[in-house]
Every structure is written in C-alpha cells, then in structure tokens.
C-alpha cells in the first residue's frame, strides 16, 4: 500500500536531508576555514564547529517540516518546493545569526565564523534542491515503470472525472492507478480511456472494507451534489484519504482564494494576485527597470529599423493604434509601421492575413522577428502596458469577443503585456482565441514574479520569431 510506502519514504527523506545538511555545513566549514581561500579565519577548535551540528541538523529538519517540505511530491511542484527550501533556510540563517548575536558574551560564540554561516546558507540551498530533484526524478522513473503506485477510485462520472483521467494517463510519473468508477447513470462495464464503471456509489462501503484503496476522488456531476455529504461521511469512516474534484472547474479558478467567515468558507470566483497593491508595485518597478535596460540594449536595432522604414516606405515611422487595457480603458499602443499607410476605417476591423498586400517588404521581416513591437517599451514606461501580460486587443474585437468567448473580459483586470504566457506557448497571430484566453487566465490566476521572469526568458527562445506573423 502507498500509505506504508509513503511513511518509509518520509523517514528516508528525513535521513537524507539530515545527511545533506551536515554535508553542506562541513563543506562550508572546509571551504571558509580550512582551504586557505579566505586566509586564516577564526581560532575556534574543530570540535566546537562540529558540535554545532547537534543543534543545526534537528533545527533545520524542524524548519523543513514547518514549511511542508515533507509533503508528497505528487502534490508539491518544483517551484513551490524550491521556494519553501529558500524560506526555511532564510529563517535558519536568521535564527543562527540571532543566537550568535545574543551569545556574543560567550567567547566561543563571539569567535564563531560568520563566513561559515553565510557559506552554509548558500551551500545548503543548492545541495538540498539538488537532492530533492534527484529524488523526484527517481520517484517519477519508478512510477512510470509501475512501482510506488497510488490506487484511486472515482465516485461519479462527469466532466471532472474525464479531465482527471486524461491528466493521469498523460502523466504516468505521478504514479496514480485508477481502479474504476462508481456511477448510477452509466452501465457497469462502460469505459472511458480504459477506466471502467465497476458499480454504483451504493457499492462504496463494501469496496472500502476491502482496504485496497489509497484514495477516493469524488467526481460527481454538478446535478448529483445532493449526495455529496453522505459520500464524504462514508469515506471518512473508512479513514481513506478523500478529495473532491468539482464539476464546475470552468467557473472556479485553478487556485481558488478562500476566506473564513466565522467558520463559513467563502470561495472567491476569481483570484487575481495582481489586485494586491504590493504585487502591483513590485511588478511596476521590474517593468520600469526592464524597459529602460531593454531600450538601451535594443537601441541600435531600433535606430537601424527606423532608418530602413523611412528609406523604403513613405509615411510615419511609428504606427499607433487604439487598444483596450487595464480596467477596459483605451490607450494608444505603439509599433514600428510595417504596412502601407491606410485610412483608419479601412484597417481597424481587419486581421492581417498571409501574403497581405498591405505589408511592406521590411514590414514582413520586422513582424516575423517581433522588432515592430519594440516601441511598446515606451508604453511600458508610460504605465499603459507591462513587459509581461495578456496581449491587448482593438476595441472592435473586444466588443465581439466578450460576447463570443466566456470570461474574455477578465484579461483586462491586469495591465496588457508586450509578451505573455499565450505568446510563448505559440498562440500568436491567427491562432485560437479561445486557447489564448485560457493561457491568459492561467497567467492572471497564477502570477508570480518568478513566472514573469520565466516568460521573459522563454520569449528570447520562443517569442521573438513568430511563424504566425504575416
């Protein structure tokens, strides 16, 4: 059973962490105090530094427990785990520094090497991150080969059940084995992607008594929620871990924001991290600094582009177009002009198409390489746009799409961006608007500063050259 395996794995995990913490500390001690790289530092004997491990190792293991670093890796992603490793080590550094400061009257603590403490901080983050990624790879390899499986039963056949099965099948490294589905509205033997209906929810009590399951996933259709309380009570009597996968995931976000109203859970339909003032301020600082640096770096390209446009096509260098931005407010978005000059009424409601005769020869190149977007760095400085965010659209199309595409207008709850999650995933130009909005919503609901940096990084490899730009 996976429950027993998980206990053994957690014990092994704690033991490995203890060894890695000790090894990081000893490595830092050797580099900072024994290697001679920093000269002769400190006069304390070796035994005193090694004795400190008796407090450091259990103290850090306790911090790892506090920061949920022994949560099963099926649940905790790599980015979240790394963030928790950093948090635990920052608290550890603060505690070590506090102990040394408060104990400075003790000659041993007063002479304790601060270089060792700082070196241990960085070495431990690197070592523990490497250790945990190696464990993650080993577990994924085992699960993909059929070992360390978690046996799951689904209760209810619905869109939620299909979505869950789809994801489990394409991710065998998660190690989930779906034993079947219990449903009242499908005949026994009905099959979806190899997973069969094996009975009805009334059979749940008998199946739980067999003690062969690690987890129950309640995937009832929204019309059957009347029996949800009864099913949860039945599952909890057995002690089997139970989770609920709602059939309204197209309404509730992937990471719902809940509030506790005197014991009453309140789910906010849309969680937008960038509605927080601090997040907005941090993102704005990064935008301004990034735009200034980008303008300096790309200024030679922009000057050459401006000169070629001026020499090859009559008309202005910069083309401005009305777009819809934050809180549905219109603004003028700037681009290098890549088309022949047109009447505004002619172009405002028309997409660019392959071999569009309006595109100039230099326009084809700068559109393909996204050089035409560089003047939008000035939009970023003016506060109309961000470096990263959903791409803004023309008012004509906004009015059209908000009636045709559910949740389309949510994208206007954040500043539009020069690049975005949809763009680095290939949804640019004449591609699926629905898919683009799905990616935009994922970005809006899951924003972090690290996510922005990831998108900017990917833009250099995937976002500049656009095969869908005409």
MIKE-21846 format. One line per field, with one value per residue (C-alpha): residue number from 1; residue in three letters; x, y, z. Coordinates in steps of 0.2 Angstrom, whole numbers, plus 5000, padded with zeros to 4 digits. Each point is the difference from the previous one (the first is absolute). Layout:
BEGIN
sevo = [NUM	...]
fimi = [Ala	...]
X = [X	...]
Y = [Y	...]
Z = [Z	...]
END
This chain:
BEGIN
sevo = [1	2	3	4	5	6	7	8	9	10	11	12	13	14	15	16	17	18	19	20	21	22	23	24	25	26	27	28	29	30	31	32	33	34	35	36	37	38	39	40	41	42	43	44	45	46	47	48	49	50	51	52	53	54	55	56	57	58	59	60	61	62	63	64	65	66	67	68	69	70	71	72	73	74	75	76	77	78	79	80	81	82	83	84	85	86	87	88	89	90	91	92	93	94	95	96	97	98	99	100	101	102	103	104	105	106	107	108	109	110	111	112	113	114	115	116	117	118	119	120	121	122	123	124	125	126	127	128	129	130	131	132	133	134	135	136	137	138	139	140	141	142	143	144	145	146	147	148	149	150	151	152	153	154	155	156	157	158	159	160	161	162	163	164	165	166	167	168	169	170	171	172	173	174	175	176	177	178	179	180	181	182	183	184	185	186	187	188	189	190	191	192	193	194	195	196	197	198	199	200	201	202	203	204	205	206	207	208	209	210	211	212	213	214	215	216	217	218	219	220	221	222	223	224	225	226	227	228	229	230	231	232	233	234	235	236	237	238	239	240	241	242	243	244	245	246	247	248	249	250	251	252	253	254	255	256	257	258	259	260	261	262	263	264	265	266	267	268	269	270	271	272	273	274	275	276	277	278	279	280	281	282	283	284	285	286	287	288	289	290	291	292	293	294	295	296	297	298	299	300	301	302	303	304	305	306	307	308	309	310	311	312	313	314	315	316	317	318	319	320	321	322	323	324	325	326	327	328	329	330	331	332	333	334	335	336	337	338	339	340	341	342	343	344	345	346	347	348	349	350	351	352	353	354	355	356	357	358	359	360	361	362	363	364	365	366	367	368	369	370	371	372	373	374	375	376	377	378	379	380	381	382	383	384	385	386	387	388	389	390	391	392	393	394	395	396	397	398	399	400	401	402	403	404	405	406	407	408	409	410	411	412	413	414	415	416	417	418	419	420	421	422	423	424	425	426	427	428	429	430	431	432	433	434	435	436	437	438	439	440	441	442	443	444	445	446	447	448	449	450	451	452	453	454	455	456	457	458	459	460	461	462	463	464	465	466	467	468	469	470]
fimi = [Unk	Unk	Unk	Unk	Unk	Unk	Unk	Unk	Unk	Unk	Unk	Unk	Unk	Unk	Unk	Unk	Unk	Unk	Unk	Unk	Unk	Unk	Unk	Unk	Unk	Unk	Unk	Unk	Unk	Unk	Unk	Unk	Unk	Unk	Unk	Unk	Unk	Unk	Unk	Unk	Unk	Unk	Unk	Unk	Unk	Unk	Unk	Unk	Unk	Unk	Unk	Unk	Unk	Unk	Unk	Unk	Unk	Unk	Unk	Unk	Unk	Unk	Unk	Unk	Unk	Unk	Unk	Unk	Unk	Unk	Unk	Unk	Unk	Unk	Unk	Unk	Unk	Unk	Unk	Unk	Unk	Unk	Unk	Unk	Unk	Unk	Unk	Unk	Unk	Unk	Unk	Unk	Unk	Unk	Unk	Unk	Unk	Unk	Unk	Unk	Unk	Unk	Unk	Unk	Unk	Unk	Unk	Unk	Unk	Unk	Unk	Unk	Unk	Unk	Unk	Unk	Unk	Unk	Unk	Unk	Unk	Unk	Unk	Unk	Unk	Unk	Unk	Unk	Unk	Unk	Unk	Unk	Unk	Unk	Unk	Unk	Unk	Unk	Unk	Unk	Unk	Unk	Unk	Unk	Unk	Unk	Unk	Unk	Unk	Unk	Unk	Unk	Unk	Unk	Unk	Unk	Unk	Unk	Unk	Unk	Unk	Unk	Unk	Unk	Unk	Unk	Unk	Unk	Unk	Unk	Unk	Unk	Unk	Unk	Unk	Unk	Unk	Unk	Unk	Unk	Unk	Unk	Unk	Unk	Unk	Unk	Unk	Unk	Unk	Unk	Unk	Unk	Unk	Unk	Unk	Unk	Unk	Unk	Unk	Unk	Unk	Unk	Unk	Unk	Unk	Unk	Unk	Unk	Unk	Unk	Unk	Unk	Unk	Unk	Unk	Unk	Unk	Unk	Unk	Unk	Unk	Unk	Unk	Unk	Unk	Unk	Unk	Unk	Unk	Unk	Unk	Unk	Unk	Unk	Unk	Unk	Unk	Unk	Unk	Unk	Unk	Unk	Unk	Unk	Unk	Unk	Unk	Unk	Unk	Unk	Unk	Unk	Unk	Unk	Unk	Unk	Unk	Unk	Unk	Unk	Unk	Unk	Unk	Unk	Unk	Unk	Unk	Unk	Unk	Unk	Unk	Unk	Unk	Unk	Unk	Unk	Unk	Unk	Unk	Unk	Unk	Unk	Unk	Unk	Unk	Unk	Unk	Unk	Unk	Unk	Unk	Unk	Unk	Unk	Unk	Unk	Unk	Unk	Unk	Unk	Unk	Unk	Unk	Unk	Unk	Unk	Unk	Unk	Unk	Unk	Unk	Unk	Unk	Unk	Unk	Unk	Unk	Unk	Unk	Unk	Unk	Unk	Unk	Unk	Unk	Unk	Unk	Unk	Unk	Unk	Unk	Unk	Unk	Unk	Unk	Unk	Unk	Unk	Unk	Unk	Unk	Unk	Unk	Unk	Unk	Unk	Unk	Unk	Unk	Unk	Unk	Unk	Unk	Unk	Unk	Unk	Unk	Unk	Unk	Unk	Unk	Unk	Unk	Unk	Unk	Unk	Unk	Unk	Unk	Unk	Unk	Unk	Unk	Unk	Unk	Unk	Unk	Unk	Unk	Unk	Unk	Unk	Unk	Unk	Unk	Unk	Unk	Unk	Unk	Unk	Unk	Unk	Unk	Unk	Unk	Unk	Unk	Unk	Unk	Unk	Unk	Unk	Unk	Unk	Unk	Unk	Unk	Unk	Unk	Unk	Unk	Unk	Unk	Unk	Unk	Unk	Unk	Unk	Unk	Unk	Unk	Unk	Unk	Unk	Unk	Unk	Unk	Unk	Unk	Unk	Unk	Unk	Unk	Unk	Unk	Unk	Unk	Unk	Unk	Unk	Unk	Unk	Unk	Unk	Unk	Unk	Unk	Unk	Unk	Unk	Unk	Unk	Unk	Unk	Unk	Unk	Unk	Unk	Unk	Unk	Unk	Unk	Unk	Unk	Unk	Unk	Unk	Unk	Unk	Unk]
X = [5000	5006	4996	5014	5011	4998	5004	5016	5004	4998	5012	5012	4997	5004	5016	5006	4996	5010	5015	4999	4999	5015	5009	4996	5006	5016	5004	4997	5011	5014	4999	4999	5012	5011	5003	5010	4990	4995	5016	5001	4983	4995	5008	4987	5004	4992	4990	4990	4995	4995	4991	4989	4992	4991	4989	5001	4994	4984	4996	5000	4991	4986	5000	4998	4985	4993	5001	4992	5015	4995	4984	4998	5009	4984	4992	5014	5008	5018	4999	4989	5013	5015	4991	4997	5018	5005	4988	5006	5018	4997	4991	5015	5012	4991	4999	5018	5005	4988	5008	5018	4995	4991	5015	5014	5005	5005	5018	4996	4984	5009	5014	4988	5003	4986	5008	4996	4982	4998	5009	4989	4984	5004	5008	4985	4987	5010	5003	4982	4992	5012	4996	4981	5000	5010	4987	4986	5008	5003	4981	4994	5010	4994	4982	5001	5006	4985	5008	4994	4983	4985	4984	4985	4981	4989	4983	4989	5002	5001	5010	5011	5003	5005	5012	5008	5002	5007	5014	5004	5002	5012	5010	5005	5014	4987	4997	4981	4991	4981	4991	4983	4985	4984	4985	4981	4998	5012	4998	5013	5014	4999	5017	5009	5018	5002	4992	4984	4984	5001	4984	4990	5003	4990	5014	5013	4998	5004	5015	5007	4999	5012	5014	5008	4998	5012	4988	4982	4997	4982	4997	4981	4991	4993	4982	5005	5007	4985	5009	5017	4998	4995	5015	5013	4993	5002	5017	5006	4994	5012	5015	5004	5006	4987	5000	4987	5002	4986	4990	5000	5019	4995	4993	5012	5018	5014	5006	4984	5002	4990	4995	4995	4984	4998	5001	4991	5012	4998	5007	5005	4996	5015	5017	5011	5017	5002	4986	5011	5009	5017	5000	4995	5014	5013	4995	5000	5018	5006	4990	5009	5017	4998	4993	5015	5013	4991	5000	5018	5004	4989	5003	5012	4987	4986	5010	5005	4981	4994	5013	4995	4981	5003	5010	4989	4982	4992	4991	5003	5013	4988	4983	4988	4984	4986	5000	4990	5011	4998	4983	4993	5008	5006	5018	5011	5012	5016	5008	5013	4989	5000	4986	4996	4991	4981	4984	4996	4982	5008	5012	4992	4989	5011	5012	5017	5000	5013	5008	4991	5003	5000	5016	5016	5016	5009	4983	5000	5017	4997	4983	5007	5014	4989	5011	4984	4995	5015	4993	4987	5015	4994	4982	5008	5009	4983	4991	4988	5008	5011	5015	4990	4981	4985	5002	4988	4987	4991	4983	4991	5006	4998	4981	4999	5010	4992	4983	5008	5013	4995	5011	5009	4999	5009	5017	4997	5002	5019	5011	5002	5018	5012	5002	4990	4997	4989	5013	5014	4989	4997	4983	5004	4993	4987	4998	4986	4993	4992	5017	5008	4988	5002	5019	4997	4988	5013	5013	4988	4995	5017	5011	5016	5016	5009	4987	5003	5019	4996	4989	5013	5014	4989	4996	5018	4999	4982	4992	5010	4999	4981	4995	4982	5005	4995]
Y = [5000	5018	5005	4989	5004	5019	4998	4991	5013	5014	4992	4997	5018	5007	4989	5007	5018	4997	4994	5014	5013	4993	4998	5018	5007	4990	5005	5018	4998	4993	5013	5015	4995	4986	5002	5016	5009	5013	5000	4995	5003	4997	4991	4988	4982	4988	4990	5016	5003	4981	5000	5014	4987	4992	5016	5005	4983	4997	5019	5000	4984	5008	5015	4989	4992	5017	5005	4984	4993	4983	5001	4987	5005	4996	5015	5012	5007	5004	5019	4999	4988	5011	5015	4991	4994	5019	5005	4987	5004	5019	4997	4988	5014	5012	4989	4996	5018	5004	4986	5006	5018	4997	4988	5012	5001	4982	4999	4985	5008	5017	4992	4989	5003	5010	4995	4982	5005	5009	4986	4987	5010	5000	4982	4993	5007	4994	4982	4997	5006	4988	4986	5003	5001	4984	4991	5007	4993	4983	5000	5005	4986	4987	5005	5001	4982	4995	5000	5011	5002	5008	4991	5012	4997	5013	5003	5008	5001	5018	5013	5001	4981	5000	5015	4991	4984	5009	5008	4984	4991	5013	5001	4982	5007	5005	4982	5000	4984	5003	4984	5005	5011	4999	5008	4998	5007	4989	4981	4989	4997	5017	5006	5016	4999	4983	5004	4991	5003	4986	5003	5014	5011	4989	4987	5012	4993	4982	5006	5010	4985	4991	5012	5000	5019	5014	5014	5004	5014	5007	5005	5001	5010	5017	4993	4987	5011	4996	4983	5008	5002	4981	4994	5011	4993	4982	5003	5008	4985	4989	5012	5000	5017	5008	5015	5009	5005	5012	4999	5019	5003	5011	5012	4998	5005	4987	5008	5006	5014	4995	5010	4994	5010	4994	4982	5002	4997	5013	4997	5015	4996	5008	5001	5014	5002	5016	5008	5001	5017	4993	4988	5014	5011	4987	4996	5018	5003	4984	5007	5017	4993	4987	5013	5011	4986	4994	5017	5002	4982	5001	5018	4996	4988	5012	5014	4989	4995	5018	5005	4985	5004	5018	4996	4986	5006	5017	5004	5001	4989	4996	4993	5003	4990	5001	4985	4995	4999	4999	5002	5001	5017	5004	5005	5003	4985	5004	4989	5003	5002	4984	5004	5013	5015	4996	5009	4996	4994	4988	4991	5000	4985	4989	4987	4998	4985	4990	5009	5016	5013	5014	4993	5009	4989	5006	4998	4981	4999	5011	4991	4983	5004	5011	5015	5010	4998	5009	5017	4993	5001	5019	4994	4990	5016	5010	4987	4994	4983	4988	4990	4984	4998	4996	5008	5015	5000	5013	5006	4993	4982	5002	5004	4985	4988	5004	4994	4984	4994	4997	5009	5010	5017	4993	5003	5019	4998	5002	5011	4993	4994	5000	4981	4988	4982	4997	5007	4989	4985	5004	5009	5015	5008	4990	4986	4994	5015	4988	4991	5017	5006	4983	5004	5018	4995	4987	5014	5012	4987	4994	5015	5001	5010	4984	4996	5017	4996	4983	5008	5013	4986	4989	5016	5000	4982	4999	5017	5010	4990	4998	4988	5007	5018	5006]
Z = [5000	4996	5018	5007	4985	5004	5018	4996	4986	5013	5012	4986	4995	5017	5002	4983	5004	5016	4991	4987	5013	5009	4984	4995	5017	4999	4982	5005	5015	4990	4986	5012	5014	4994	4981	5002	4987	5012	5010	5018	5008	5018	5014	5006	5001	4987	5013	5005	4982	4998	5016	4993	4988	5015	5000	4982	4992	5011	4999	4981	4999	5011	4989	4985	5008	5004	4982	4994	4992	5004	4990	4986	4984	4990	5009	5001	4984	4998	5000	5017	5007	4996	5007	5016	5001	4998	5014	5012	4997	5002	5017	5004	4996	5010	5015	4999	4999	5015	5011	4996	5003	5017	5005	4995	5019	4998	4993	4989	4992	4998	4990	4990	4981	4991	4984	5004	5004	4984	4990	5008	4995	4981	5000	5009	4988	4985	5008	5006	4984	4990	5012	4999	4981	4999	5011	4990	4984	5008	5006	4983	4992	5012	4998	4981	5001	5011	5017	5015	4993	5009	4998	4997	4998	4992	5006	4986	4982	4994	4990	5016	4999	4982	5003	5015	4989	4986	5011	5009	4983	4993	5016	5005	5011	5012	5004	5001	4996	4998	5005	4993	5001	5010	4992	5000	4982	4990	4997	5009	4987	4992	4997	4998	4994	5008	5016	5003	5010	5013	5010	5008	5015	5010	4998	5008	5018	4995	4989	5014	5012	4988	5005	4983	4996	5004	4995	4995	4988	5000	4982	5000	4987	5006	5000	5013	5013	5012	5005	5002	5019	5002	4989	5010	5016	4993	4994	5016	5011	4990	5003	4982	4994	4990	4988	4990	4982	4996	4984	4998	4997	4985	5013	5015	4997	5001	5016	5009	5013	5015	5015	5018	5005	5018	4994	4984	4985	4987	4982	4990	4982	4993	5009	4992	5009	4991	5009	5016	5001	5005	4985	4988	5007	4998	4983	4995	5006	4990	4985	5001	5003	4986	4987	5003	4999	4984	4992	5003	4993	4985	4995	4986	4992	5002	4992	4985	4999	5000	4986	4989	5002	4996	4984	4993	5004	5000	5017	5018	5009	5015	4998	5014	5003	5013	5011	5016	5016	5018	5007	4982	4997	4983	4996	4985	4997	4990	4986	4986	4985	4990	4987	4987	5007	5000	5005	5018	4995	4988	5012	5017	4998	4989	5005	4991	4989	4991	4985	5006	4986	5013	5008	4994	4996	5016	5009	4997	5008	5015	5003	4999	5013	5011	4997	4996	5019	5007	5001	5013	5012	5001	5004	5014	5007	4998	5011	4986	4998	5009	4994	5003	4999	4989	4982	4998	4987	4989	5007	4985	5004	5018	4998	4989	5010	5017	4993	4992	5012	5019	5012	4986	5010	5015	4991	5002	5019	4998	4989	4982	4995	4986	5003	5009	5005	4984	4989	5006	4998	4982	5000	4990	4984	4992	5013	5012	5010	5012	5004	5001	5013	5010	5001	5005	5014	5006	5001	5009	5013	5003	4998	5009	4997	4996	4987	4992	4999	4993	4986	4996	4999	4989	4989	4994	4994	4995	4999	4988	4984	4996	4987	5001	4997	4982]
END
